[in-house]
Structure formats: structure tokens, C-alpha cells
Amino acid sequence: MIASFVQHAVATQRFVAIVSNQSAICLFNHKGKLISVLEGHVGAVNCVTVVSGSDIVVTGSHDFTAKVWNAKTGEILFNLTGHDDSIRCITSAPGTDLVITGAHDNTGKVWNAKPGEKLFDLTGHENKIWCIISVPGTDLVVTGSDDTTGKVWNNKSGKKLFDLTGHRDKIWCITSVPGTDLVTGSLDNTGKV
């Protein structure tokens, strides 16, 4: 069921969710047995996350939607609409029901996954968003973009707190270091702390 490459994967204590360059999401147990295939996107699925402490899977796709799934039943619970281009990245805020999407429409969106409700638009990037993370133990979300900046947001208010600048090319990856440090990786062949 997995096509030519794995696009994104996430693991929980109960299952591993894998998306590839197709419209289905495969769920495996920890022994590698396929337990479910989630189908419903009409474009390739780019990203996947799991809502903290639950069996709720959320996916983002080239079809401009995110979908909220019940991993046990395979049922689509909600279609999250509002992006005007491909959703490229997704993260969940640990200990909450919040999910944050980033898209090629230059925006992020904060959603409450359980009622399928959009809470905030994250606007301010001047080009495509490629990466997004929730910083564990905080209310912070960080986005990285083709505009060479990272932006730090409060996921409970939707407010931009500050910019991460200094790269000369696209930011394609972000990670957090235990504590308060963030690391960005760019196509300018540098990483910045």
C-alpha cells in the first residue's frame, strides 16, 4: 500500500501512521502488521499527526484539506477546510486537542481537532510554509517558510510573538531542543540555534 516513498510518519503507543505520495494513510501495529487504511483524501497526503493521548489521527493533503480520523474505526470525523493551497505540514500541541496546519497559501491555522473547529489563522509569512512544530511544555508553535523566516506563535491566542531571521534561503526544517532553544535548517546549507 505504500508507494514510492514515505512522506511522513508518526508513532503512538498503539500504532504507527504512515503517509506516502498517495491519498491513503496506512496504520500499522508495532509488529509491522497493517491494521487499517484510511481513505478519503482526493490528493496526495503530505503530513500526519495524532492528537495527544487519543486515537484521533489528523492528515493534511494536496487537496487543500486536513481530515480528522478515528483510527479505531477508520471513519472521517471532520473535514478541516480553509486553506487555499496544499497543506504541507501539521503538528499537534502536546496535552491538548489542538492541531496546527501549515500550507503553501502562506498561512497556518490552529484547530480544535475534537469538534473540528478552526480557532485562529496564523498570517504573516510572505511565501509557502514548509515546516511546523509545537514546542513541548509550552504554548508555542514555530513555522518555517520559503520567505527565509521562522515565526513563533502562541497556539492559544494565534498571536505572532517574534520572527526567527538570518537565513538566506528557505527554511525546511525546525526542531526544538529541550529547554527553550529552537534549531532551524535551511537550503542555505546552515542550521541556526
BELCOR-V439206 format. One record per run of one state. SS is the DSSP state (A for helix, B for strand, O for the rest). FROM is the first residue (numbers start at 1). TO is the last residue. If there is no record, write none. Layout:
SS&FROM&TO + SS&FROM&TO
This chain:
O&1&5 + B&6&11 + O&12&15 + B&16&20 + O&21&23 + B&24&28 + O&29&33 + B&34&39 + O&40&44 + B&45&50 + O&51&55 + B&56&61 + O&62&65 + B&66&70 + O&71&75 + B&76&80 + O&81&86 + B&87&92 + O&93&97 + B&98&103 + O&104&107 + B&108&112 + O&113&116 + B&117&122 + O&123&128 + B&129&134 + O&135&139 + B&140&145 + O&146&149 + B&150&154 + O&155&159 + B&160&164 + O&165&170 + B&171&177 + O&178&180 + B&181&186 + O&187&190 + B&191&192 + O&193&193
